[in-house]
């Protein structure tokens, strides 16, 4: 479980710092590789952590972003808020969905990805960017599906 927590914090922090370094168009790439992973890890951790522990992990990842690059404060805040909103939606869907962990994870990831894809760029950059929202959403769904297939064996 410690490895999953570290991987979650690393992926979220790396995604934040890559946005600061390369700009908003890095977000679909981040969404596929890193945010897809965090969506699935959140589901994996959902059955292992309490809600307050997950909230602390999300907040800590934002704080790590800030401490590594204080100029990234707006990205760290946007990321923490968006991840918190998405985590809440994801948690509700994951907790109430029926079926295998794999199915529940992917169903809840669609909802979490939708919330995060709208909230993050809007908060971080102060404007709704439909092309970024759509690119992020599609990347998160595909990336999340691949990551959930990789972690599926650990949850059956």
N, C-alpha and C positions, 0 to 999 in steps of 0.2 A: 504494500500500500504506500509506503514511503516513496518508492520509485514513481508511482503514479502521481503523487502530490508534487514531487520535484518536476516531473515531466509537464504537468499542468502549468505550474508557475513559470517554468522555462518557456513553454510555448506561448503563453500569454504575454510575457515580458518581451520575448524576441519579436513577436508580431507587432507590439507597440513600438519598439525601437526601430524596426524596419520601416514602419510608416513615417516616423520622424526623419529617418535618413533618406528614404526614396520617394516619399509623398503618397498621396491618396491612391494612385494607380498600382501601388504595391499591395493594396488590400485584397484584390481577388487572388493573388498568389498566396498571400498569408492565409486567406480563407480556406484554400484548398489544403495546404500542408499543415498549418499550425492551428487554425481555428476549428477546422474539421476534427482535429485531434482533441482539442479542448472540449468540444461538444460531447464527444464519445467518452472522454475521461470523466467528464462531469456525471454522465450516466453510470459509469463504472464506480465512481466514488459515491454516487447517490445512495447506493445500497450499503455503503461502508462508513459514511460520515454522517454526523448530525448537520442540520441546516445551518447552525451558527458556525460550524467548522468550515463549511463550504463558503459561507459569506466571508469568513476570515481569510480563506485562501484567495478569494477574488480580490479582496482589499489589499492583501499583502503583495499580490502580483502587481497591482497598480503602484504600490509604494516602492517596490523594487525598480520598476520602470523609472519613477521619479528620481530615486537615489542614483541610478546609473546615468541618468541624463536629466538634470533639473529643467532643461529647456523643453522637455517632453511632458510637462505637467498637464497641459490641456489634453494630450493623448491619453495619459494615465487616468485622468478623471473620466473622460469619455468612455474609455475602455471599461473601467470599473462599473460605471453606471449601466452601460449597455450589457455587460456580462451579468450584472445583478438582475436586470430586467429579464434577460433571456434565460437565466438560470431559474428564475421563479416560474416562468411559463414552461420551461423544459421540465422542471420538477413536477408541476401539476399534471402535465400530460404523461410523463413517465410513470408517476405514481398511480394514475388511474387507468392507463392503457392495459390491455390484456394481451397475453401471448408471451413469447420468449423474450429474453433480455434483448436479443438482436432486433426483434420487431419493435419493441417498446423504445429502444434507443433511437432507431431511425425515424419512427413516428414523432417522438418528442424533439428530435433534432430539426425536423422541418419547422416546427413552431419556434424553437429557440433561435434557429438561423434567421427566420423572418424578422423576429424582434431585434436581434443583434444587427442584422444587415441594414435596418432602417435607423436604429438608434445611434450606432457608433459613428458613421460618417456625418450624420446630421449634428450630433453634439460636438464632435471633434472639429468639424470644418464650418459649422454654422449655417449650412445650407443643405437642402435635400437634393441629392444627386442620383436620379433614377438609374442611370447607367451603372454607377458604382454599386448601388443597392442590388440591382439584378445580377451583376457579375459576382458580387460577394455571396449572394444567396445561392446561386447555382454552384459556386465553388465549394461552399460549406456543405451542401447536400451531398455532392459527389465525394468530397474529401471525407466527410463524416461516414458515409457508407463504406468506403474503403477501410477506414480506421476501425469501424465497428466489426467489419468482417475479420480483421486481424485480431481484435480482442474478443471476438465471439467465443472462442474456446475457453477462455478464462471465466466465462459467465454462464456456462450451460450446466 
